[in-house]
Amino acid sequence: MSSRLNPDDQKRVEQYLSAPQHQVERQPFRLWRLLLIILVAVIGLGLLSRFLGQLVL
């Protein structure tokens, strides 16, 4: 894929992206952890809404 930048600008972009502060190691994405967090949040909010409903009625 060719860049639409001129060579000087492309060189600056590559230098910027190769700087140490842009080379952060990321942990692998954990789908099951995300699903667990969402499930706990949905169940927790559901239980909270039932509790608040009991207080009002």
C-alpha distance (Angstrom), angle and dihedral (degrees) to the residues before:
residue distance angle dihedral
M1 . . .
S2 3.76 . .
S3 3.76 121.0 .
R4 3.77 122.7 -121.9
L5 3.80 90.1 -146.0
N6 3.73 122.0 96.5
P7 3.82 114.0 -108.9
D8 3.81 95.0 -101.0
D9 3.80 93.1 52.9
Q10 3.81 91.4 44.3
K11 3.80 89.3 52.9
R12 3.83 90.8 52.0
V13 3.80 91.0 49.5
E14 3.81 91.6 50.9
Q15 3.81 91.4 48.5
Y16 3.81 90.4 49.5
L17 3.80 93.3 50.0
S18 3.80 93.3 45.8
A19 3.83 92.3 55.8
P20 3.84 114.0 116.5
Q21 3.81 94.5 -114.6
H22 3.82 89.4 61.1
Q23 3.81 94.4 51.0
V24 3.81 98.3 78.1
E25 3.79 116.2 159.0
R26 3.78 110.0 -126.1
Q27 3.77 126.1 -153.3
P28 3.79 115.5 -119.6
F29 3.80 116.1 -90.5
R30 3.80 110.8 -100.0
L31 3.78 110.6 -155.4
W32 3.80 95.9 -177.5
R33 3.80 92.6 52.6
L34 3.81 90.4 52.0
L35 3.81 91.7 48.5
L36 3.79 90.7 48.6
I37 3.80 92.0 51.3
I38 3.81 91.3 48.9
L39 3.81 91.4 47.6
V40 3.80 92.7 49.8
A41 3.82 90.9 47.8
V42 3.82 93.0 49.9
I43 3.82 93.3 46.7
G44 3.81 91.3 45.0
L45 3.79 93.0 50.6
G46 3.81 90.5 45.7
L47 3.79 91.6 52.8
L48 3.80 90.6 46.3
S49 3.81 91.2 52.0
R50 3.82 91.4 49.6
F51 3.82 90.2 49.7
L52 3.79 92.4 49.2
G53 3.81 89.8 46.3
Q54 3.81 90.0 54.8
L55 3.80 90.9 50.7
V56 3.81 93.1 52.0
L57 3.80 98.1 44.4
